């Protein structure tokens, strides 16, 4: 199996208002997010790629236009956890690129959430 990954960055605020008031994530706060998209295939295309990295620019555009420097509670319809972001981004990528295997989202240098079907 061949696997490739590409990393994307954006900054945004959010609030998990369903948590107890004394929970730090219940307060309005922000993160410098890192998103890693993984594509996998047992075959390479005629150019020798799983997929040309240049094609993933569409995802950068999507993030820049819809998530960067935004309040995620205004953008997302479900809770704005890293887990839900990973699933949302996975679904978006998989609709364009069937080779999408997983998406990981980091909110801090020490935390990662991943969606992999």
MODELLER restraints for C-alpha pairs under 7 A, 6 or more apart:
rsr = mdl.restraints
at = mdl.atoms
rsr.add(forms.Gaussian(group=physical.xy_distance, feature=features.Distance(at['CA:1:A'], at['CA:40:A']), mean=6.66, stdev=0.5))
rsr.add(forms.Gaussian(group=physical.xy_distance, feature=features.Distance(at['CA:1:A'], at['CA:41:A']), mean=5.68, stdev=0.5))
rsr.add(forms.Gaussian(group=physical.xy_distance, feature=features.Distance(at['CA:1:A'], at['CA:42:A']), mean=4.40, stdev=0.5))
rsr.add(forms.Gaussian(group=physical.xy_distance, feature=features.Distance(at['CA:2:A'], at['CA:40:A']), mean=5.46, stdev=0.5))
rsr.add(forms.Gaussian(group=physical.xy_distance, feature=features.Distance(at['CA:2:A'], at['CA:41:A']), mean=5.31, stdev=0.5))
rsr.add(forms.Gaussian(group=physical.xy_distance, feature=features.Distance(at['CA:2:A'], at['CA:42:A']), mean=5.79, stdev=0.5))
rsr.add(forms.Gaussian(group=physical.xy_distance, feature=features.Distance(at['CA:2:A'], at['CA:50:A']), mean=6.83, stdev=0.5))
rsr.add(forms.Gaussian(group=physical.xy_distance, feature=features.Distance(at['CA:3:A'], at['CA:38:A']), mean=6.79, stdev=0.5))
rsr.add(forms.Gaussian(group=physical.xy_distance, feature=features.Distance(at['CA:3:A'], at['CA:39:A']), mean=5.68, stdev=0.5))
rsr.add(forms.Gaussian(group=physical.xy_distance, feature=features.Distance(at['CA:3:A'], at['CA:40:A']), mean=4.36, stdev=0.5))
rsr.add(forms.Gaussian(group=physical.xy_distance, feature=features.Distance(at['CA:3:A'], at['CA:41:A']), mean=6.67, stdev=0.5))
rsr.add(forms.Gaussian(group=physical.xy_distance, feature=features.Distance(at['CA:4:A'], at['CA:38:A']), mean=5.66, stdev=0.5))
rsr.add(forms.Gaussian(group=physical.xy_distance, feature=features.Distance(at['CA:4:A'], at['CA:39:A']), mean=5.39, stdev=0.5))
rsr.add(forms.Gaussian(group=physical.xy_distance, feature=features.Distance(at['CA:4:A'], at['CA:40:A']), mean=6.48, stdev=0.5))
rsr.add(forms.Gaussian(group=physical.xy_distance, feature=features.Distance(at['CA:5:A'], at['CA:36:A']), mean=6.39, stdev=0.5))
rsr.add(forms.Gaussian(group=physical.xy_distance, feature=features.Distance(at['CA:5:A'], at['CA:37:A']), mean=5.40, stdev=0.5))
rsr.add(forms.Gaussian(group=physical.xy_distance, feature=features.Distance(at['CA:5:A'], at['CA:38:A']), mean=4.37, stdev=0.5))
rsr.add(forms.Gaussian(group=physical.xy_distance, feature=features.Distance(at['CA:5:A'], at['CA:39:A']), mean=6.35, stdev=0.5))
rsr.add(forms.Gaussian(group=physical.xy_distance, feature=features.Distance(at['CA:6:A'], at['CA:36:A']), mean=5.59, stdev=0.5))
rsr.add(forms.Gaussian(group=physical.xy_distance, feature=features.Distance(at['CA:6:A'], at['CA:37:A']), mean=5.47, stdev=0.5))
rsr.add(forms.Gaussian(group=physical.xy_distance, feature=features.Distance(at['CA:6:A'], at['CA:38:A']), mean=6.82, stdev=0.5))
rsr.add(forms.Gaussian(group=physical.xy_distance, feature=features.Distance(at['CA:7:A'], at['CA:34:A']), mean=6.78, stdev=0.5))
rsr.add(forms.Gaussian(group=physical.xy_distance, feature=features.Distance(at['CA:7:A'], at['CA:35:A']), mean=5.63, stdev=0.5))
rsr.add(forms.Gaussian(group=physical.xy_distance, feature=features.Distance(at['CA:7:A'], at['CA:36:A']), mean=4.44, stdev=0.5))
rsr.add(forms.Gaussian(group=physical.xy_distance, feature=features.Distance(at['CA:7:A'], at['CA:37:A']), mean=6.54, stdev=0.5))
rsr.add(forms.Gaussian(group=physical.xy_distance, feature=features.Distance(at['CA:8:A'], at['CA:34:A']), mean=5.73, stdev=0.5))
rsr.add(forms.Gaussian(group=physical.xy_distance, feature=features.Distance(at['CA:8:A'], at['CA:35:A']), mean=5.05, stdev=0.5))
rsr.add(forms.Gaussian(group=physical.xy_distance, feature=features.Distance(at['CA:8:A'], at['CA:36:A']), mean=6.32, stdev=0.5))
rsr.add(forms.Gaussian(group=physical.xy_distance, feature=features.Distance(at['CA:8:A'], at['CA:60:A']), mean=6.67, stdev=0.5))
rsr.add(forms.Gaussian(group=physical.xy_distance, feature=features.Distance(at['CA:9:A'], at['CA:33:A']), mean=5.63, stdev=0.5))
rsr.add(forms.Gaussian(group=physical.xy_distance, feature=features.Distance(at['CA:9:A'], at['CA:34:A']), mean=4.68, stdev=0.5))
rsr.add(forms.Gaussian(group=physical.xy_distance, feature=features.Distance(at['CA:9:A'], at['CA:35:A']), mean=6.24, stdev=0.5))
rsr.add(forms.Gaussian(group=physical.xy_distance, feature=features.Distance(at['CA:10:A'], at['CA:32:A']), mean=5.91, stdev=0.5))
rsr.add(forms.Gaussian(group=physical.xy_distance, feature=features.Distance(at['CA:10:A'], at['CA:33:A']), mean=5.28, stdev=0.5))
rsr.add(forms.Gaussian(group=physical.xy_distance, feature=features.Distance(at['CA:10:A'], at['CA:34:A']), mean=6.74, stdev=0.5))
rsr.add(forms.Gaussian(group=physical.xy_distance, feature=features.Distance(at['CA:10:A'], at['CA:68:A']), mean=4.90, stdev=0.5))
rsr.add(forms.Gaussian(group=physical.xy_distance, feature=features.Distance(at['CA:11:A'], at['CA:31:A']), mean=5.76, stdev=0.5))
rsr.add(forms.Gaussian(group=physical.xy_distance, feature=features.Distance(at['CA:11:A'], at['CA:32:A']), mean=4.42, stdev=0.5))
rsr.add(forms.Gaussian(group=physical.xy_distance, feature=features.Distance(at['CA:11:A'], at['CA:33:A']), mean=5.77, stdev=0.5))
rsr.add(forms.Gaussian(group=physical.xy_distance, feature=features.Distance(at['CA:11:A'], at['CA:68:A']), mean=5.27, stdev=0.5))
rsr.add(forms.Gaussian(group=physical.xy_distance, feature=features.Distance(at['CA:11:A'], at['CA:69:A']), mean=5.32, stdev=0.5))
rsr.add(forms.Gaussian(group=physical.xy_distance, feature=features.Distance(at['CA:12:A'], at['CA:30:A']), mean=5.48, stdev=0.5))
rsr.add(forms.Gaussian(group=physical.xy_distance, feature=features.Distance(at['CA:12:A'], at['CA:31:A']), mean=5.82, stdev=0.5))
rsr.add(forms.Gaussian(group=physical.xy_distance, feature=features.Distance(at['CA:12:A'], at['CA:32:A']), mean=6.79, stdev=0.5))
rsr.add(forms.Gaussian(group=physical.xy_distance, feature=features.Distance(at['CA:12:A'], at['CA:67:A']), mean=6.77, stdev=0.5))
rsr.add(forms.Gaussian(group=physical.xy_distance, feature=features.Distance(at['CA:12:A'], at['CA:68:A']), mean=5.80, stdev=0.5))
rsr.add(forms.Gaussian(group=physical.xy_distance, feature=features.Distance(at['CA:12:A'], at['CA:69:A']), mean=4.76, stdev=0.5))
rsr.add(forms.Gaussian(group=physical.xy_distance, feature=features.Distance(at['CA:12:A'], at['CA:70:A']), mean=5.10, stdev=0.5))
rsr.add(forms.Gaussian(group=physical.xy_distance, feature=features.Distance(at['CA:12:A'], at['CA:71:A']), mean=5.81, stdev=0.5))
rsr.add(forms.Gaussian(group=physical.xy_distance, feature=features.Distance(at['CA:12:A'], at['CA:72:A']), mean=6.59, stdev=0.5))
rsr.add(forms.Gaussian(group=physical.xy_distance, feature=features.Distance(at['CA:13:A'], at['CA:29:A']), mean=5.44, stdev=0.5))
rsr.add(forms.Gaussian(group=physical.xy_distance, feature=features.Distance(at['CA:13:A'], at['CA:30:A']), mean=3.82, stdev=0.5))
rsr.add(forms.Gaussian(group=physical.xy_distance, feature=features.Distance(at['CA:13:A'], at['CA:31:A']), mean=6.34, stdev=0.5))
rsr.add(forms.Gaussian(group=physical.xy_distance, feature=features.Distance(at['CA:13:A'], at['CA:70:A']), mean=6.41, stdev=0.5))
rsr.add(forms.Gaussian(group=physical.xy_distance, feature=features.Distance(at['CA:13:A'], at['CA:71:A']), mean=4.73, stdev=0.5))
rsr.add(forms.Gaussian(group=physical.xy_distance, feature=features.Distance(at['CA:13:A'], at['CA:72:A']), mean=6.06, stdev=0.5))
rsr.add(forms.Gaussian(group=physical.xy_distance, feature=features.Distance(at['CA:14:A'], at['CA:28:A']), mean=5.91, stdev=0.5))
rsr.add(forms.Gaussian(group=physical.xy_distance, feature=features.Distance(at['CA:14:A'], at['CA:29:A']), mean=5.83, stdev=0.5))
rsr.add(forms.Gaussian(group=physical.xy_distance, feature=features.Distance(at['CA:14:A'], at['CA:30:A']), mean=6.05, stdev=0.5))
rsr.add(forms.Gaussian(group=physical.xy_distance, feature=features.Distance(at['CA:14:A'], at['CA:71:A']), mean=5.51, stdev=0.5))
rsr.add(forms.Gaussian(group=physical.xy_distance, feature=features.Distance(at['CA:14:A'], at['CA:72:A']), mean=5.16, stdev=0.5))
rsr.add(forms.Gaussian(group=physical.xy_distance, feature=features.Distance(at['CA:14:A'], at['CA:73:A']), mean=5.76, stdev=0.5))
rsr.add(forms.Gaussian(group=physical.xy_distance, feature=features.Distance(at['CA:14:A'], at['CA:80:A']), mean=6.79, stdev=0.5))
rsr.add(forms.Gaussian(group=physical.xy_distance, feature=features.Distance(at['CA:15:A'], at['CA:25:A']), mean=6.20, stdev=0.5))
rsr.add(forms.Gaussian(group=physical.xy_distance, feature=features.Distance(at['CA:15:A'], at['CA:26:A']), mean=5.55, stdev=0.5))
rsr.add(forms.Gaussian(group=physical.xy_distance, feature=features.Distance(at['CA:15:A'], at['CA:27:A']), mean=5.79, stdev=0.5))
rsr.add(forms.Gaussian(group=physical.xy_distance, feature=features.Distance(at['CA:15:A'], at['CA:28:A']), mean=4.76, stdev=0.5))
rsr.add(forms.Gaussian(group=physical.xy_distance, feature=features.Distance(at['CA:15:A'], at['CA:29:A']), mean=6.42, stdev=0.5))
rsr.add(forms.Gaussian(group=physical.xy_distance, feature=features.Distance(at['CA:15:A'], at['CA:73:A']), mean=6.91, stdev=0.5))
rsr.add(forms.Gaussian(group=physical.xy_distance, feature=features.Distance(at['CA:16:A'], at['CA:25:A']), mean=5.63, stdev=0.5))
rsr.add(forms.Gaussian(group=physical.xy_distance, feature=features.Distance(at['CA:16:A'], at['CA:26:A']), mean=4.68, stdev=0.5))
rsr.add(forms.Gaussian(group=physical.xy_distance, feature=features.Distance(at['CA:16:A'], at['CA:79:A']), mean=6.92, stdev=0.5))
rsr.add(forms.Gaussian(group=physical.xy_distance, feature=features.Distance(at['CA:16:A'], at['CA:80:A']), mean=6.92, stdev=0.5))
rsr.add(forms.Gaussian(group=physical.xy_distance, feature=features.Distance(at['CA:17:A'], at['CA:26:A']), mean=4.83, stdev=0.5))
rsr.add(forms.Gaussian(group=physical.xy_distance, feature=features.Distance(at['CA:19:A'], at['CA:26:A']), mean=5.50, stdev=0.5))
rsr.add(forms.Gaussian(group=physical.xy_distance, feature=features.Distance(at['CA:20:A'], at['CA:26:A']), mean=6.70, stdev=0.5))
rsr.add(forms.Gaussian(group=physical.xy_distance, feature=features.Distance(at['CA:31:A'], at['CA:107:A']), mean=5.58, stdev=0.5))
rsr.add(forms.Gaussian(group=physical.xy_distance, feature=features.Distance(at['CA:31:A'], at['CA:108:A']), mean=6.98, stdev=0.5))
rsr.add(forms.Gaussian(group=physical.xy_distance, feature=features.Distance(at['CA:32:A'], at['CA:107:A']), mean=6.33, stdev=0.5))
rsr.add(forms.Gaussian(group=physical.xy_distance, feature=features.Distance(at['CA:33:A'], at['CA:105:A']), mean=6.85, stdev=0.5))
rsr.add(forms.Gaussian(group=physical.xy_distance, feature=features.Distance(at['CA:33:A'], at['CA:106:A']), mean=5.52, stdev=0.5))
rsr.add(forms.Gaussian(group=physical.xy_distance, feature=features.Distance(at['CA:33:A'], at['CA:107:A']), mean=4.96, stdev=0.5))
rsr.add(forms.Gaussian(group=physical.xy_distance, feature=features.Distance(at['CA:34:A'], at['CA:105:A']), mean=5.70, stdev=0.5))
rsr.add(forms.Gaussian(group=physical.xy_distance, feature=features.Distance(at['CA:34:A'], at['CA:106:A']), mean=5.03, stdev=0.5))
rsr.add(forms.Gaussian(group=physical.xy_distance, feature=features.Distance(at['CA:34:A'], at['CA:107:A']), mean=6.87, stdev=0.5))
rsr.add(forms.Gaussian(group=physical.xy_distance, feature=features.Distance(at['CA:35:A'], at['CA:103:A']), mean=6.95, stdev=0.5))
rsr.add(forms.Gaussian(group=physical.xy_distance, feature=features.Distance(at['CA:35:A'], at['CA:104:A']), mean=5.62, stdev=0.5))
rsr.add(forms.Gaussian(group=physical.xy_distance, feature=features.Distance(at['CA:35:A'], at['CA:105:A']), mean=4.57, stdev=0.5))
rsr.add(forms.Gaussian(group=physical.xy_distance, feature=features.Distance(at['CA:35:A'], at['CA:106:A']), mean=6.46, stdev=0.5))
rsr.add(forms.Gaussian(group=physical.xy_distance, feature=features.Distance(at['CA:36:A'], at['CA:103:A']), mean=5.62, stdev=0.5))
rsr.add(forms.Gaussian(group=physical.xy_distance, feature=features.Distance(at['CA:36:A'], at['CA:104:A']), mean=5.07, stdev=0.5))
rsr.add(forms.Gaussian(group=physical.xy_distance, feature=features.Distance(at['CA:36:A'], at['CA:105:A']), mean=6.52, stdev=0.5))
rsr.add(forms.Gaussian(group=physical.xy_distance, feature=features.Distance(at['CA:37:A'], at['CA:102:A']), mean=6.21, stdev=0.5))
rsr.add(forms.Gaussian(group=physical.xy_distance, feature=features.Distance(at['CA:37:A'], at['CA:103:A']), mean=4.65, stdev=0.5))
rsr.add(forms.Gaussian(group=physical.xy_distance, feature=features.Distance(at['CA:37:A'], at['CA:104:A']), mean=6.65, stdev=0.5))
rsr.add(forms.Gaussian(group=physical.xy_distance, feature=features.Distance(at['CA:38:A'], at['CA:100:A']), mean=5.95, stdev=0.5))
rsr.add(forms.Gaussian(group=physical.xy_distance, feature=features.Distance(at['CA:38:A'], at['CA:101:A']), mean=5.52, stdev=0.5))
rsr.add(forms.Gaussian(group=physical.xy_distance, feature=features.Distance(at['CA:38:A'], at['CA:102:A']), mean=5.17, stdev=0.5))
rsr.add(forms.Gaussian(group=physical.xy_distance, feature=features.Distance(at['CA:38:A'], at['CA:103:A']), mean=6.08, stdev=0.5))
rsr.add(forms.Gaussian(group=physical.xy_distance, feature=features.Distance(at['CA:39:A'], at['CA:99:A']), mean=4.98, stdev=0.5))
rsr.add(forms.Gaussian(group=physical.xy_distance, feature=features.Distance(at['CA:39:A'], at['CA:100:A']), mean=4.26, stdev=0.5))
rsr.add(forms.Gaussian(group=physical.xy_distance, feature=features.Distance(at['CA:39:A'], at['CA:101:A']), mean=5.06, stdev=0.5))
rsr.add(forms.Gaussian(group=physical.xy_distance, feature=features.Distance(at['CA:40:A'], at['CA:50:A']), mean=6.58, stdev=0.5))
rsr.add(forms.Gaussian(group=physical.xy_distance, feature=features.Distance(at['CA:40:A'], at['CA:99:A']), mean=5.26, stdev=0.5))
rsr.add(forms.Gaussian(group=physical.xy_distance, feature=features.Distance(at['CA:40:A'], at['CA:100:A']), mean=6.40, stdev=0.5))
rsr.add(forms.Gaussian(group=physical.xy_distance, feature=features.Distance(at['CA:40:A'], at['CA:101:A']), mean=5.80, stdev=0.5))
rsr.add(forms.Gaussian(group=physical.xy_distance, feature=features.Distance(at['CA:41:A'], at['CA:50:A']), mean=6.01, stdev=0.5))
rsr.add(forms.Gaussian(group=physical.xy_distance, feature=features.Distance(at['CA:41:A'], at['CA:99:A']), mean=6.09, stdev=0.5))
rsr.add(forms.Gaussian(group=physical.xy_distance, feature=features.Distance(at['CA:44:A'], at['CA:50:A']), mean=5.05, stdev=0.5))
rsr.add(forms.Gaussian(group=physical.xy_distance, feature=features.Distance(at['CA:72:A'], at['CA:80:A']), mean=6.42, stdev=0.5))
rsr.add(forms.Gaussian(group=physical.xy_distance, feature=features.Distance(at['CA:73:A'], at['CA:80:A']), mean=6.47, stdev=0.5))
rsr.add(forms.Gaussian(group=physical.xy_distance, feature=features.Distance(at['CA:82:A'], at['CA:105:A']), mean=5.92, stdev=0.5))
rsr.add(forms.Gaussian(group=physical.xy_distance, feature=features.Distance(at['CA:82:A'], at['CA:107:A']), mean=6.97, stdev=0.5))
rsr.add(forms.Gaussian(group=physical.xy_distance, feature=features.Distance(at['CA:82:A'], at['CA:113:A']), mean=5.48, stdev=0.5))
rsr.add(forms.Gaussian(group=physical.xy_distance, feature=features.Distance(at['CA:83:A'], at['CA:113:A']), mean=5.20, stdev=0.5))
rsr.add(forms.Gaussian(group=physical.xy_distance, feature=features.Distance(at['CA:83:A'], at['CA:114:A']), mean=6.36, stdev=0.5))
rsr.add(forms.Gaussian(group=physical.xy_distance, feature=features.Distance(at['CA:83:A'], at['CA:115:A']), mean=6.88, stdev=0.5))
rsr.add(forms.Gaussian(group=physical.xy_distance, feature=features.Distance(at['CA:86:A'], at['CA:103:A']), mean=5.50, stdev=0.5))
rsr.add(forms.Gaussian(group=physical.xy_distance, feature=features.Distance(at['CA:86:A'], at['CA:104:A']), mean=5.72, stdev=0.5))
rsr.add(forms.Gaussian(group=physical.xy_distance, feature=features.Distance(at['CA:86:A'], at['CA:105:A']), mean=5.66, stdev=0.5))
rsr.add(forms.Gaussian(group=physical.xy_distance, feature=features.Distance(at['CA:86:A'], at['CA:113:A']), mean=6.68, stdev=0.5))
rsr.add(forms.Gaussian(group=physical.xy_distance, feature=features.Distance(at['CA:86:A'], at['CA:114:A']), mean=5.77, stdev=0.5))
rsr.add(forms.Gaussian(group=physical.xy_distance, feature=features.Distance(at['CA:86:A'], at['CA:115:A']), mean=5.42, stdev=0.5))
rsr.add(forms.Gaussian(group=physical.xy_distance, feature=features.Distance(at['CA:87:A'], at['CA:115:A']), mean=5.37, stdev=0.5))
rsr.add(forms.Gaussian(group=physical.xy_distance, feature=features.Distance(at['CA:89:A'], at['CA:103:A']), mean=6.77, stdev=0.5))
rsr.add(forms.Gaussian(group=physical.xy_distance, feature=features.Distance(at['CA:90:A'], at['CA:102:A']), mean=6.40, stdev=0.5))
rsr.add(forms.Gaussian(group=physical.xy_distance, feature=features.Distance(at['CA:90:A'], at['CA:103:A']), mean=5.45, stdev=0.5))
rsr.add(forms.Gaussian(group=physical.xy_distance, feature=features.Distance(at['CA:90:A'], at['CA:115:A']), mean=6.93, stdev=0.5))
rsr.add(forms.Gaussian(group=physical.xy_distance, feature=features.Distance(at['CA:93:A'], at['CA:100:A']), mean=6.47, stdev=0.5))
rsr.add(forms.Gaussian(group=physical.xy_distance, feature=features.Distance(at['CA:94:A'], at['CA:100:A']), mean=5.19, stdev=0.5))
rsr.add(forms.Gaussian(group=physical.xy_distance, feature=features.Distance(at['CA:101:A'], at['CA:116:A']), mean=6.22, stdev=0.5))
rsr.add(forms.Gaussian(group=physical.xy_distance, feature=features.Distance(at['CA:102:A'], at['CA:114:A']), mean=6.96, stdev=0.5))
rsr.add(forms.Gaussian(group=physical.xy_distance, feature=features.Distance(at['CA:102:A'], at['CA:115:A']), mean=5.64, stdev=0.5))
rsr.add(forms.Gaussian(group=physical.xy_distance, feature=features.Distance(at['CA:102:A'], at['CA:116:A']), mean=4.45, stdev=0.5))
rsr.add(forms.Gaussian(group=physical.xy_distance, feature=features.Distance(at['CA:103:A'], at['CA:114:A']), mean=5.68, stdev=0.5))
rsr.add(forms.Gaussian(group=physical.xy_distance, feature=features.Distance(at['CA:103:A'], at['CA:115:A']), mean=5.53, stdev=0.5))
rsr.add(forms.Gaussian(group=physical.xy_distance, feature=features.Distance(at['CA:103:A'], at['CA:116:A']), mean=6.78, stdev=0.5))
rsr.add(forms.Gaussian(group=physical.xy_distance, feature=features.Distance(at['CA:104:A'], at['CA:112:A']), mean=6.49, stdev=0.5))
rsr.add(forms.Gaussian(group=physical.xy_distance, feature=features.Distance(at['CA:104:A'], at['CA:113:A']), mean=5.54, stdev=0.5))
rsr.add(forms.Gaussian(group=physical.xy_distance, feature=features.Distance(at['CA:104:A'], at['CA:114:A']), mean=4.17, stdev=0.5))
rsr.add(forms.Gaussian(group=physical.xy_distance, feature=features.Distance(at['CA:104:A'], at['CA:115:A']), mean=6.48, stdev=0.5))
rsr.add(forms.Gaussian(group=physical.xy_distance, feature=features.Distance(at['CA:105:A'], at['CA:112:A']), mean=5.52, stdev=0.5))
rsr.add(forms.Gaussian(group=physical.xy_distance, feature=features.Distance(at['CA:105:A'], at['CA:113:A']), mean=5.22, stdev=0.5))
rsr.add(forms.Gaussian(group=physical.xy_distance, feature=features.Distance(at['CA:105:A'], at['CA:114:A']), mean=6.28, stdev=0.5))
rsr.add(forms.Gaussian(group=physical.xy_distance, feature=features.Distance(at['CA:106:A'], at['CA:112:A']), mean=4.42, stdev=0.5))
rsr.add(forms.Gaussian(group=physical.xy_distance, feature=features.Distance(at['CA:106:A'], at['CA:113:A']), mean=6.42, stdev=0.5))
